[in-house]
Amino acid sequence: MAATEYFELGTLSKPHGIKGAFHVYLDVDDPEEYEDLDAVFLQLGNEMVPYFITDLQIRSNLNLMCLEGIDTLDAAKELVGVKLFLPVSMLPKLKDNQFYYHEIVGYQVIDKNHGALGTVKEVYSTGAQDVLVMTYQTKEVLIPLMDEIIPTVDKKNQVIHSILPEGLLEVYLDDAN
């Protein structure tokens, strides 16, 4: 499978105990949706390596995972910080007005006041908020993913409708910035 056929589930945060278990950070809205997982893919270098899950405990403040073949503290330490992935086909289905960030890459952005702006290159989190990245007049522009700014996403036509705040584009087009 190609890397685009996976989504990032979370990270192996740190070892738990001495038998190879991990504290796991799950970067999802509802971790309980994943409590029946049998396997995950670990990104090791450029490879996606499958691992069977022998135990998974999802709690409100702590997620623990044991992986087949990882049964010592030293083996667990070697995998700390490794990202966990699942096939995109395992993503929960969303309502019509909802979307996953990977889905909107390549969508056309059309603003109510400025017209066609460009296409989405990527979506990422700045820490404070999530933004979509696009190129407009050769400049990289970050658009906050907020309902007031992105009121609708037309999945059928692959169009994101925006209402940009006054002056947002100008900030990026001003050569002094």
Backbone as ProteinMPNN parsed JSONL, in Angstrom:
{"seq_chain_A": "MAATEYFELGTLSKPHGIKGAFHVYLDVDDPEEYEDLDAVFLQLGNEMVPYFITDLQIRSNLNLMCLEGIDTLDAAKELVGVKLFLPVSMLPKLKDNQFYYHEIVGYQVIDKNHGALGTVKEVYSTGAQDVLVMTYQTKEVLIPLMDEIIPTVDKKNQVIHSILPEGLLEVYLDDAN", "coords_chain_A": {"N_chain_A": [[0.83, -1.191, 0.0], [0.443, 2.267, -0.718], [1.764, 5.247, 0.861], [-0.241, 7.17, 0.96], [-2.477, 5.722, 1.349], [-2.922, 5.35, 3.984], [-3.819, 6.52, 7.279], [-2.829, 8.645, 9.942], [-2.896, 7.381, 13.124], [-1.892, 7.703, 15.698], [0.678, 7.871, 18.237], [3.388, 5.984, 19.613], [3.964, 6.626, 22.769], [5.504, 6.313, 25.266], [7.325, 3.791, 27.135], [5.565, 1.363, 29.143], [5.77, -0.098, 32.116], [7.738, -3.173, 32.392], [7.491, -5.079, 30.444], [7.282, -4.495, 27.741], [5.038, -2.977, 27.028], [3.159, -0.059, 25.933], [2.507, 3.419, 26.511], [0.088, 5.075, 24.716], [-0.536, 7.641, 22.46], [-3.45, 8.65, 21.03], [-4.451, 10.234, 18.246], [-7.174, 11.09, 17.596], [-10.692, 11.85, 17.291], [-12.503, 10.26, 18.776], [-11.337, 7.965, 20.678], [-12.397, 5.521, 21.6], [-13.624, 4.347, 19.426], [-11.733, 2.78, 18.311], [-11.078, 0.661, 19.917], [-11.307, -2.069, 19.412], [-9.288, -2.892, 17.747], [-7.161, -5.059, 15.855], [-4.69, -4.927, 14.724], [-1.978, -2.696, 13.843], [-0.166, -0.348, 11.798], [3.227, 0.427, 11.863], [5.307, 3.154, 11.276], [8.33, 2.709, 10.114], [11.163, 4.043, 9.302], [11.019, 4.395, 5.875], [9.091, 2.55, 5.557], [5.947, 0.859, 6.065], [5.12, -1.066, 8.619], [3.404, -3.912, 9.612], [1.919, -4.708, 12.775], [0.648, -6.97, 15.101], [-1.805, -6.429, 17.588], [-1.679, -7.272, 20.918], [-2.829, -6.535, 23.261], [-5.023, -3.946, 24.157], [-5.904, -1.133, 25.831], [-8.193, 1.298, 26.355], [-8.676, 4.203, 27.954], [-10.099, 7.036, 29.691], [-8.041, 8.766, 30.451], [-5.693, 7.476, 29.846], [-4.066, 5.438, 27.539], [-3.182, 2.211, 26.739], [-1.026, -0.069, 25.061], [-0.086, -3.244, 23.799], [2.182, -4.904, 21.72], [2.596, -7.606, 19.461], [5.528, -9.524, 19.714], [7.024, -7.531, 20.857], [8.322, -7.52, 23.777], [9.924, -6.699, 25.873], [11.351, -4.144, 27.959], [13.525, -2.818, 26.788], [13.109, -3.356, 24.039], [10.727, -1.978, 23.668], [11.541, 0.646, 24.203], [13.013, 1.242, 21.928], [11.075, 1.799, 20.067], [9.727, 4.038, 20.857], [8.058, 7.036, 20.153], [7.473, 6.376, 17.567], [5.217, 6.527, 14.873], [1.785, 5.525, 14.588], [-0.286, 3.888, 12.224], [-3.243, 3.364, 10.218], [-5.116, 1.683, 7.626], [-6.74, 3.819, 5.25], [-9.259, 2.976, 4.633], [-10.332, 2.167, 7.026], [-11.255, 4.346, 8.385], [-13.782, 5.978, 10.27], [-17.096, 6.472, 8.96], [-18.292, 9.634, 7.812], [-20.62, 12.378, 8.271], [-22.401, 14.14, 5.645], [-21.624, 16.876, 5.678], [-19.16, 16.839, 6.869], [-15.573, 16.234, 6.891], [-12.459, 14.557, 6.272], [-9.144, 15.673, 6.744], [-7.199, 14.789, 4.862], [-8.791, 14.273, 2.695], [-9.456, 16.687, 1.436], [-7.265, 17.724, 0.166], [-6.11, 19.049, -2.801], [-8.577, 20.064, -3.494], [-10.434, 22.769, -4.923], [-10.331, 26.152, -3.902], [-12.756, 28.509, -3.417], [-13.57, 31.777, -2.977], [-16.062, 33.872, -1.506], [-15.866, 36.657, -1.971], [-13.504, 37.038, -3.45], [-13.385, 35.181, -5.482], [-12.123, 32.379, -7.416], [-9.356, 30.952, -5.822], [-7.202, 29.076, -5.504], [-5.711, 25.78, -5.141], [-5.951, 23.343, -2.521], [-3.039, 22.482, -0.877], [-2.062, 21.191, 1.379], [-3.08, 20.234, 4.726], [-2.716, 21.254, 8.018], [-1.941, 21.356, 11.57], [-1.376, 24.193, 13.516], [-1.006, 24.255, 16.122], [-2.391, 26.192, 17.62], [-4.607, 26.297, 15.964], [-6.184, 24.542, 13.217], [-5.137, 24.673, 9.822], [-5.588, 25.276, 6.304], [-3.439, 24.934, 3.532], [-2.568, 26.752, 0.712], [-1.614, 27.866, -2.59], [-1.557, 31.137, -3.708], [-1.394, 33.448, -6.178], [1.397, 32.942, -6.496], [2.181, 32.911, -3.84], [2.383, 31.34, -0.643], [-0.458, 30.67, 1.214], [-2.153, 30.619, 4.276], [-5.121, 29.383, 5.505], [-7.372, 29.624, 8.071], [-9.135, 26.853, 9.445], [-12.117, 27.264, 10.099], [-15.575, 27.438, 10.912], [-16.772, 29.897, 10.289], [-15.116, 30.936, 8.353], [-14.739, 28.902, 6.505], [-17.459, 27.954, 5.365], [-18.763, 25.92, 3.847], [-18.118, 22.729, 2.332], [-17.92, 21.237, -0.68], [-18.046, 18.151, -1.497], [-18.695, 16.569, -3.709], [-18.109, 18.144, -5.998], [-15.572, 18.845, -5.376], [-14.877, 21.314, -4.082], [-14.054, 24.009, -1.979], [-15.767, 26.339, -0.205], [-15.209, 29.625, 0.725], [-15.185, 32.412, 3.024], [-13.233, 34.773, 3.333], [-11.578, 36.595, 5.921], [-11.438, 40.161, 5.942], [-8.567, 41.52, 4.484], [-6.914, 39.3, 4.827], [-5.731, 37.907, 2.578], [-4.148, 39.99, 1.604], [-2.181, 40.278, 3.527], [-0.433, 38.204, 2.935], [0.297, 38.862, 0.359], [1.638, 41.243, 0.502], [4.784, 42.461, -0.003], [6.472, 43.291, 2.016], [6.16, 41.606, 4.118]], "CA_chain_A": [[0.0, 0.0, 0.0], [1.159, 3.543, -0.754], [1.61, 6.035, 2.083], [-1.505, 7.899, 0.914], [-3.554, 4.802, 1.685], [-2.937, 5.239, 5.444], [-3.995, 7.728, 8.062], [-2.096, 8.596, 11.207], [-3.751, 7.084, 14.265], [-1.299, 8.226, 16.92], [2.111, 7.701, 18.468], [3.831, 5.227, 20.787], [4.492, 7.731, 23.579], [6.585, 5.887, 26.157], [7.102, 2.44, 27.655], [4.766, 1.19, 30.355], [6.212, -1.328, 32.761], [8.98, -3.78, 31.9], [7.188, -6.177, 29.518], [7.126, -4.054, 26.358], [3.8, -2.232, 26.777], [3.339, 1.352, 25.614], [1.508, 4.47, 26.589], [-0.189, 5.424, 23.328], [-1.316, 8.846, 22.191], [-4.319, 8.458, 19.871], [-4.807, 11.544, 17.707], [-8.487, 10.918, 16.972], [-11.764, 12.475, 18.069], [-13.137, 9.304, 19.672], [-10.467, 6.782, 20.782], [-13.152, 4.295, 21.834], [-13.964, 3.736, 18.141], [-10.618, 1.944, 17.88], [-10.709, -0.272, 20.979], [-11.334, -3.455, 18.948], [-8.25, -3.088, 16.728], [-6.34, -6.274, 15.911], [-3.337, -4.643, 14.233], [-1.657, -1.337, 13.399], [1.061, -0.239, 11.016], [4.214, 1.345, 12.41], [6.165, 3.735, 10.25], [9.731, 2.481, 10.449], [11.858, 4.582, 8.133], [10.062, 4.626, 4.793], [8.243, 1.363, 5.469], [4.807, 0.653, 6.948], [5.298, -2.436, 9.096], [2.243, -4.325, 10.405], [2.112, -5.348, 14.076], [-0.583, -7.399, 15.758], [-2.016, -5.897, 18.94], [-2.03, -8.349, 21.842], [-3.671, -5.947, 24.303], [-5.276, -2.522, 23.986], [-6.795, -0.598, 26.858], [-8.473, 2.707, 26.12], [-9.296, 4.83, 29.121], [-10.26, 8.481, 29.475], [-6.792, 9.505, 30.669], [-4.518, 6.643, 29.594], [-4.237, 4.374, 26.555], [-2.063, 1.269, 26.792], [-1.01, -1.015, 23.947], [0.976, -4.244, 23.714], [2.34, -5.379, 20.353], [3.196, -8.926, 19.337], [6.96, -9.524, 19.455], [7.666, -6.506, 21.686], [8.024, -8.036, 25.112], [10.891, -6.227, 26.86], [11.46, -2.692, 28.071], [14.484, -2.348, 25.776], [12.462, -3.403, 22.723], [9.742, -0.896, 23.655], [12.258, 1.929, 24.137], [13.444, 1.465, 20.541], [9.942, 2.219, 19.244], [9.112, 5.251, 21.395], [7.979, 8.122, 19.184], [7.069, 5.867, 16.263], [3.824, 6.825, 14.559], [0.886, 4.42, 14.282], [-1.151, 4.159, 11.082], [-4.242, 2.391, 9.794], [-5.567, 1.945, 6.256], [-7.79, 4.838, 5.131], [-10.549, 2.274, 4.587], [-10.814, 1.946, 8.387], [-11.759, 5.581, 8.965], [-15.247, 5.989, 10.451], [-17.842, 7.252, 7.966], [-18.684, 10.954, 8.288], [-21.821, 12.975, 7.694], [-22.141, 14.863, 4.399], [-20.967, 18.171, 5.89], [-17.888, 16.627, 7.546], [-14.527, 15.726, 6.011], [-11.135, 14.315, 6.814], [-8.206, 16.611, 6.132], [-6.545, 14.237, 3.672], [-9.75, 14.258, 1.591], [-9.622, 17.977, 0.753], [-6.058, 18.09, -0.583], [-6.435, 19.104, -4.216], [-9.837, 20.764, -3.708], [-10.377, 24.171, -5.341], [-10.861, 27.096, -2.916], [-13.462, 29.623, -4.052], [-13.979, 32.739, -1.956], [-17.271, 34.645, -1.807], [-15.519, 37.998, -2.44], [-12.32, 37.048, -4.321], [-13.495, 34.175, -6.536], [-11.219, 31.219, -7.346], [-8.083, 31.321, -5.196], [-6.162, 28.075, -5.73], [-6.054, 24.446, -4.642], [-5.398, 22.972, -1.217], [-1.794, 21.706, -0.982], [-2.021, 20.338, 2.568], [-3.775, 20.733, 5.907], [-1.973, 20.896, 9.222], [-2.256, 22.067, 12.794], [-0.339, 25.12, 13.974], [-1.03, 24.191, 17.577], [-3.527, 27.011, 18.03], [-5.746, 25.916, 15.13], [-5.857, 23.846, 11.984], [-5.16, 25.559, 8.658], [-5.308, 24.678, 5.01], [-2.351, 25.619, 2.842], [-2.751, 26.832, -0.733], [-0.801, 28.876, -3.258], [-2.345, 32.183, -4.35], [-0.497, 34.394, -6.842], [2.746, 32.456, -6.177], [2.451, 33.006, -2.401], [1.718, 30.366, 0.209], [-1.469, 31.305, 2.051], [-2.747, 29.75, 5.29], [-6.502, 29.752, 5.791], [-7.86, 28.904, 9.255], [-10.296, 25.984, 9.247], [-13.158, 27.679, 11.038], [-16.874, 27.447, 10.248], [-17.074, 31.235, 9.788], [-14.26, 31.188, 7.195], [-15.01, 27.806, 5.566], [-18.819, 27.534, 5.724], [-19.187, 24.683, 3.193], [-17.2, 21.948, 1.508], [-18.68, 20.484, -1.671], [-17.239, 16.971, -1.813], [-19.015, 16.08, -5.055], [-17.399, 18.96, -6.974], [-14.244, 19.097, -4.813], [-14.753, 22.761, -3.921], [-14.177, 24.578, -0.641], [-16.292, 27.702, -0.272], [-14.672, 30.408, 1.839], [-15.479, 33.828, 3.23], [-12.002, 35.183, 4.003], [-11.609, 37.865, 6.648], [-10.865, 41.29, 5.206], [-7.134, 41.733, 4.643], [-6.123, 38.067, 4.979], [-4.885, 37.691, 1.392], [-3.202, 41.091, 1.482], [-1.062, 40.004, 4.44], [0.492, 37.324, 2.233], [0.751, 39.477, -0.897], [2.492, 42.406, 0.808], [6.201, 42.04, -0.059], [7.183, 43.658, 3.248], [5.983, 40.537, 5.116]], "C_chain_A": [[0.873, 1.252, 0.0], [0.872, 4.322, 0.526], [0.286, 6.781, 2.109], [-2.699, 7.01, 1.253], [-3.671, 4.579, 3.192], [-3.31, 6.577, 6.062], [-3.291, 7.546, 9.398], [-3.078, 8.446, 12.357], [-3.205, 7.713, 15.537], [0.179, 7.913, 16.995], [2.334, 6.797, 19.677], [4.578, 6.224, 21.679], [5.68, 7.356, 24.444], [6.293, 4.481, 26.648], [6.239, 2.477, 28.917], [5.164, -0.15, 30.972], [7.467, -1.884, 32.107], [8.754, -4.875, 30.845], [6.858, -5.714, 28.103], [5.841, -3.32, 26.029], [4.119, -0.76, 26.53], [2.185, 2.201, 26.126], [1.327, 4.915, 25.148], [-1.012, 6.706, 23.274], [-2.121, 8.581, 20.925], [-4.844, 9.809, 19.429], [-6.099, 11.447, 16.904], [-9.542, 11.555, 17.875], [-12.344, 11.533, 19.116], [-12.299, 8.024, 19.751], [-11.224, 5.469, 20.966], [-13.552, 3.596, 20.534], [-12.898, 2.737, 17.686], [-10.254, 0.869, 18.91], [-10.736, -1.736, 20.559], [-10.295, -3.75, 17.866], [-7.478, -4.382, 16.954], [-4.894, -5.986, 15.551], [-3.223, -3.162, 13.885], [-0.422, -1.429, 12.51], [1.955, 0.779, 11.69], [5.066, 1.867, 11.267], [7.606, 3.627, 10.718], [10.565, 2.87, 9.236], [10.827, 4.926, 7.081], [9.059, 3.49, 4.643], [7.078, 1.432, 6.454], [4.829, -0.812, 7.349], [4.104, -2.821, 9.964], [2.668, -5.004, 11.713], [0.746, -5.749, 14.609], [-0.621, -6.817, 17.163], [-2.421, -7.063, 19.824], [-2.883, -7.842, 22.992], [-3.81, -4.456, 24.021], [-6.305, -2.092, 25.017], [-6.96, 0.893, 26.62], [-9.26, 3.232, 27.306], [-9.353, 6.33, 28.882], [-8.947, 9.246, 29.614], [-5.529, 8.71, 30.336], [-4.872, 5.556, 28.582], [-2.988, 3.505, 26.597], [-2.179, 0.262, 25.65], [0.173, -1.958, 24.087], [0.984, -4.775, 22.277], [3.04, -6.729, 20.346], [4.678, -8.798, 18.992], [7.729, -8.45, 20.22], [7.351, -6.876, 23.129], [9.078, -7.679, 26.161], [10.888, -4.699, 26.864], [12.411, -2.137, 27.012], [13.876, -2.326, 24.377], [11.445, -2.267, 22.593], [10.429, 0.456, 23.513], [12.68, 2.263, 22.709], [12.322, 1.993, 19.653], [9.248, 3.48, 19.765], [9.183, 6.363, 20.353], [7.558, 7.681, 17.795], [5.569, 6.121, 16.078], [3.062, 5.561, 14.183], [-0.038, 4.82, 13.135], [-2.147, 3.027, 10.891], [-4.598, 2.679, 8.339], [-6.711, 2.954, 6.253], [-9.171, 4.19, 5.131], [-11.149, 2.04, 5.977], [-11.309, 3.223, 9.068], [-13.273, 5.483, 9.143], [-15.907, 6.865, 9.38], [-18.299, 8.564, 8.607], [-20.005, 11.379, 7.655], [-21.424, 13.786, 6.464], [-21.37, 16.155, 4.596], [-19.634, 18.049, 6.628], [-16.865, 16.053, 6.563], [-13.268, 15.447, 6.821], [-10.167, 15.217, 6.064], [-7.564, 16.06, 4.869], [-7.477, 14.253, 2.457], [-9.749, 15.554, 0.796], [-8.352, 18.47, 0.056], [-6.381, 17.976, -2.071], [-7.759, 19.794, -4.514], [-9.566, 22.211, -4.103], [-10.988, 25.036, -4.23], [-11.472, 28.272, -3.679], [-13.999, 30.521, -2.95], [-15.179, 33.552, -2.429], [-16.932, 36.002, -2.432], [-14.404, 38.026, -3.477], [-12.395, 36.059, -5.482], [-12.527, 33.02, -6.32], [-9.856, 31.663, -6.832], [-6.951, 30.357, -5.537], [-6.633, 26.733, -5.221], [-5.342, 24.175, -3.33], [-4.177, 22.084, -1.436], [-1.666, 20.719, 0.179], [-2.845, 20.979, 3.659], [-2.938, 20.317, 7.103], [-2.389, 21.755, 10.4], [-1.082, 22.951, 13.182], [-0.181, 25.039, 15.48], [-2.225, 24.963, 18.096], [-4.783, 26.626, 17.247], [-5.248, 25.167, 13.902], [-6.009, 24.814, 10.817], [-5.015, 24.743, 7.389], [-4.291, 25.559, 4.31], [-2.649, 25.58, 1.345], [-1.814, 27.897, -1.29], [-1.741, 29.834, -3.975], [-1.387, 33.23, -4.899], [0.96, 34.157, -6.426], [3.112, 32.537, -4.695], [1.711, 31.911, -1.652], [0.786, 31.107, 1.165], [-2.028, 30.259, 3.011], [-4.145, 30.264, 5.608], [-6.974, 28.937, 6.993], [-9.098, 28.067, 8.934], [-11.307, 26.272, 10.359], [-14.47, 27.767, 10.266], [-17.202, 28.806, 9.636], [-16.299, 31.529, 8.495], [-14.486, 30.14, 6.103], [-16.42, 27.284, 5.88], [-19.265, 26.226, 5.073], [-18.053, 24.05, 2.395], [-18.068, 21.068, 0.617], [-17.819, 19.309, -2.129], [-17.466, 16.496, -3.246], [-18.203, 16.822, -6.115], [-15.983, 19.335, -6.538], [-13.945, 20.596, -4.724], [-14.94, 23.132, -2.456], [-14.637, 26.021, -0.814], [-15.813, 28.454, 0.96], [-15.25, 31.818, 1.854], [-14.294, 34.351, 4.039], [-12.192, 36.49, 4.759], [-10.938, 38.957, 5.82], [-9.38, 41.418, 5.525], [-6.291, 40.472, 4.736], [-5.206, 37.839, 3.78], [-3.806, 38.762, 1.274], [-1.988, 40.901, 2.382], [-0.007, 39.159, 3.717], [1.059, 37.942, 0.97], [1.65, 40.671, -0.684], [3.938, 41.95, 0.876], [6.978, 42.388, 1.186], [7.103, 42.562, 4.286], [6.868, 39.377, 4.828]], "O_chain_A": [[1.92, 1.286, 0.646], [-0.136, 4.088, 1.194], [-0.264, 7.006, 3.187], [-3.812, 7.506, 1.425], [-4.432, 3.718, 3.633], [-3.139, 7.63, 5.449], [-3.177, 6.433, 9.912], [-3.974, 9.27, 12.542], [-3.971, 8.205, 16.365], [0.849, 7.717, 15.981], [1.571, 6.835, 20.643], [5.703, 6.616, 21.366], [6.733, 7.988, 24.375], [5.153, 4.022, 26.589], [6.192, 3.47, 29.643], [4.913, -1.207, 30.394], [8.168, -1.187, 31.374], [9.705, -5.522, 30.406], [6.226, -6.449, 27.343], [5.572, -3.06, 24.857], [5.2, -0.278, 26.869], [1.037, 1.758, 26.167], [2.309, 5.112, 24.432], [-2.035, 6.841, 23.945], [-1.55, 8.319, 19.867], [-5.596, 10.458, 20.157], [-6.119, 11.689, 15.697], [-9.313, 11.771, 19.065], [-12.645, 11.96, 20.23], [-12.523, 7.095, 18.976], [-10.75, 4.417, 20.538], [-13.792, 2.389, 20.531], [-13.138, 1.94, 16.779], [-9.211, 0.229, 18.777], [-10.225, -2.581, 21.295], [-10.409, -4.745, 17.15], [-7.18, -4.755, 18.089], [-3.98, -6.683, 15.993], [-4.22, -2.474, 13.665], [0.269, -2.447, 12.477], [1.506, 1.867, 12.049], [5.493, 1.106, 10.399], [8.044, 4.359, 11.606], [10.66, 2.117, 8.267], [9.874, 5.658, 7.349], [8.268, 3.477, 3.7], [7.206, 1.993, 7.542], [4.588, -1.694, 6.525], [3.812, -2.139, 10.947], [3.635, -5.764, 11.752], [-0.2, -4.962, 14.572], [0.404, -6.726, 17.839], [-3.387, -7.766, 19.527], [-3.586, -8.624, 23.633], [-2.832, -3.786, 23.688], [-7.42, -2.612, 25.069], [-5.994, 1.654, 26.676], [-10.356, 2.764, 27.612], [-8.714, 6.835, 27.958], [-8.761, 10.271, 28.959], [-4.419, 9.208, 30.52], [-5.86, 4.841, 28.749], [-1.869, 4.009, 26.5], [-3.271, -0.197, 25.313], [1.278, -1.548, 24.441], [-0.066, -5.056, 21.699], [3.961, -6.966, 21.127], [5.044, -8.051, 18.084], [8.96, -8.462, 20.228], [6.268, -6.59, 23.639], [9.119, -8.294, 27.227], [10.476, -4.058, 25.897], [12.131, -1.101, 26.408], [14.101, -1.385, 23.616], [11.319, -1.665, 21.527], [9.949, 1.321, 22.779], [12.703, 3.432, 22.324], [12.587, 2.572, 18.599], [8.275, 3.937, 19.165], [10.23, 6.601, 19.75], [7.31, 8.52, 16.93], [4.772, 5.951, 17.001], [3.603, 4.652, 13.552], [-0.515, 5.953, 13.081], [-1.933, 1.898, 11.332], [-4.404, 3.799, 7.866], [-7.554, 2.944, 7.15], [-10.143, 4.796, 5.581], [-12.339, 1.749, 6.096], [-11.739, 3.176, 10.22], [-13.97, 4.965, 8.271], [-15.341, 7.871, 8.953], [-18.648, 8.604, 9.787], [-20.444, 10.822, 6.649], [-20.247, 14.083, 6.264], [-20.536, 16.502, 3.759], [-19.037, 19.067, 6.979], [-17.226, 15.468, 5.542], [-13.046, 16.013, 7.892], [-10.357, 15.49, 4.879], [-7.399, 16.795, 3.896], [-7.009, 14.247, 1.319], [-10.014, 15.532, -0.406], [-8.366, 19.525, -0.577], [-6.86, 16.944, -2.539], [-8.045, 20.086, -5.675], [-8.581, 22.806, -3.665], [-12.036, 24.696, -3.682], [-10.805, 28.936, -4.472], [-14.778, 30.089, -2.1], [-15.292, 33.879, -3.611], [-17.639, 36.453, -3.333], [-14.356, 38.938, -4.303], [-11.549, 36.097, -6.376], [-12.154, 32.715, -5.188], [-9.273, 32.623, -7.336], [-5.84, 30.8, -5.831], [-7.81, 26.557, -4.905], [-4.266, 24.712, -3.066], [-4.268, 21.053, -2.103], [-1.231, 19.58, 0.006], [-3.263, 22.131, 3.539], [-2.501, 19.17, 7.197], [-3.096, 22.751, 10.245], [0.067, 22.511, 13.176], [0.694, 25.692, 16.05], [-2.99, 24.455, 18.917], [-5.886, 26.627, 17.793], [-4.056, 25.161, 13.593], [-6.895, 25.669, 10.819], [-4.41, 23.671, 7.384], [-4.286, 26.778, 4.477], [-2.942, 24.525, 0.783], [-1.289, 28.727, -0.547], [-2.606, 29.417, -4.745], [-0.639, 33.838, -4.133], [1.661, 35.096, -6.048], [4.255, 32.256, -4.333], [0.567, 31.587, -1.97], [1.195, 32.053, 1.839], [-2.34, 29.141, 2.602], [-4.327, 31.436, 5.939], [-6.978, 27.707, 6.949], [-10.0, 28.525, 8.233], [-11.336, 25.612, 11.397], [-14.474, 28.133, 9.091], [-17.838, 28.872, 8.584], [-16.772, 32.282, 7.645], [-14.431, 30.456, 4.915], [-16.563, 26.283, 6.583], [-20.055, 25.488, 5.661], [-17.17, 24.725, 1.867], [-18.853, 20.255, 1.105], [-16.98, 19.443, -3.021], [-16.527, 16.069, -3.917], [-17.666, 16.198, -7.03], [-15.28, 20.056, -7.247], [-12.923, 21.08, -5.211], [-15.849, 22.647, -1.782], [-13.981, 26.82, -1.483], [-15.981, 27.995, 2.089], [-15.731, 32.333, 0.845], [-14.334, 34.375, 5.269], [-12.889, 37.389, 4.287], [-9.983, 38.696, 5.088], [-8.984, 41.423, 6.69], [-5.063, 40.56, 4.725], [-4.012, 37.6, 3.962], [-2.675, 38.468, 0.886], [-0.885, 41.32, 2.033], [1.19, 39.392, 3.884], [2.163, 37.599, 0.546], [2.362, 41.077, -1.603], [4.286, 41.133, 1.728], [8.055, 41.833, 1.405], [7.879, 42.561, 5.241], [6.852, 38.39, 5.563]]}, "name": "protein", "num_of_chains": 1, "seq": "MAATEYFELGTLSKPHGIKGAFHVYLDVDDPEEYEDLDAVFLQLGNEMVPYFITDLQIRSNLNLMCLEGIDTLDAAKELVGVKLFLPVSMLPKLKDNQFYYHEIVGYQVIDKNHGALGTVKEVYSTGAQDVLVMTYQTKEVLIPLMDEIIPTVDKKNQVIHSILPEGLLEVYLDDAN"}
